[in-house]
Amino acid sequence: MAQACSWSVALIGLEGRIVEVEADIGAGLPRTVLIGLADTALNQARDRCKAAVGNSGHTWPASLLTINLSPATLPKNGSHYDLAIVAAVLAAADVFPKMELRRTVLLGELGLDGRVRPVRGILPAVLAAGLAGFPRVVVPESQAAEARLVEGVDVVGVASLGQLVARLRGDPVPDVEPVEVADETPIAPSSRLLDLADVVGQVEAKWAVEVAAAGRHHLMFSGPPGVGKTMVAERIPGLLPDLSLYEALEVSAIHSLAGFQLSDGLLTRPPYSDPHHSASVASVVGGGPRVAKPGAISCAHRGVLFLDEAPEFPTKVIDALRTPLESGTITLGRSEVQARYPARFQLVMASNPCPCGQASTPGASCSCPPLAVRRYGERISGPIKDRIDISCVFLPMRRAYLKAALQRTEASAAVAERVAEARSRQEARLRGTEWQTNGEVPGPYLRKVLPLPDGLQVVDAAVQRGTLSPRGFDKVLRVSWTLADLAGRLKPGPDEVAVALAMRRGEQFDRGSEAG
């Protein structure tokens, strides 16, 4: 009997756990037994690995071969175990010394010809290997740059099984002729930023997105088609500051697990996700039949999630955002395991006022029956609307106003500077806490630790009348603090409170006192 072991990583959400891959060559009829709670893709590894070994000039054991993935109670999924399985089998067959596999994690899928193919989740897997104390990780050559984003780990890229065996033997590494194959890996979202100066007019909307960007507040846009709702929303990421190193690693790890390429290094800009309104719950929130993969809300972590034509989304999709909007995380439970993903995104929704888009629009005629208008507005539930900080109504511009607006457009760079200054004031005020922006601060801290703004009588009156919920009260406080930060004031006053309440209600507001 001959035995050997190698190491790989199982990913449960973003958490990586080390898996020991054991190979035992024993007496018995020739067959390969794979145990250790493997899914379908992993069970098929037996045939992939056997063909890859044969086509690489080596011999698959001609007796009973048992492959165990330990711990046995941990579900394993995916094809990235192929390299570790083949390495353990060849080491047990004395193709190379068993000691070469000590303290080495192997990740990669094998083709039938022995080529090593890219896999999902390289970055979080290498992070887990480094945290577990493994000094060396072997990955597909095409993903070596992504793996090297993790400091303190020796990354070895291999293009074929032959190259891996040569390295473990200490032989010269053979060249591998490149083969043109269709790339199924999606490319990470573009970091190209759009300029707010492209938007003509809509001064109130521009001010609303500046406030939202400064405090990480949730937005709701409403208005007829073609007035610029989508155009303004697409320019919000350009107003946000760069991600910190920790945030960049976290966001990049999520995108790696979702299958995006990270060929340009860490994602240092806040991500932007805009799923279509036909998207399913699993694609937006995350999920899968056995493995819970990250969805659009996790891919928008630390960035912007934009739901255009929000009433057209299935009600289940919109209502599934309730918990992530409050907690900043999403837990996806399956029968065998639970995966937890971060989902601290900034929600921006856009909608028309009715199916035809012309209800309540000055100078336009709505063709929808009153009942249809009402039902259209009710497609977004009250609990979701209550979680929105700022509502903004877009109106068509008149010709005279359009000419004036063309003379005074402001670039995103100027707005981003003010947003960065406001963020720095928030960080200084919240230093020593787990929060960085006003939008993250919980209600008890707002009411009991931070000084209450002056002029809260109008907000108290709205609560007493039942037109403002207790959650809405806290949201008005958060926005008023952001308005004060943008104005360079130490504490919100009556002007900030009044404007914050108007923003909450979607009413017209005067930003004159806040701009000075």
Secondary structure, DSSP 8 states (H G I E B T S, - for coil): -EEEEEEEEEEETTEEEEEEEEEEEESSSSEEEEESSB-HHHHTHHHHHHHHHHHTT----SSEEEEEEESTTS-B-SSTTHHHHHHHHHHHTTSS-GGGGTTEEE--EE-TTSBEE--TTHHHHHHHHHHTT--EEEEEGGGHHHHTTSTT-EEEEESBHHHHHHHHHT--------------S-B--------GGGS-S-HHHHHHHHHHHHHT--EEEE--TTSSHHHHHHTSGGGS----HHHHHHHHHHHHHTT-B-TT-S--S--EE---TT--HHHHHEE-SSS-EE-HHHHTTTSEEEETTGGGS-HHHHHTTHHHHHHSEEEEE-SS-EEEEE---EEEEEE-SSSSS-TT-TT----S-HHHHHHHHTTS-HHHHHT-SEEEE-----HHHHHHHHT----HHHHHHHHHHHHHHHHHHTTTSS--SGGG--HHHHHHTS---S-THHHHHHHHHTSS-HHHHHHHHHHHHHHHHHHT-SS--HHHHHHHHHHHHT-----HHHH-
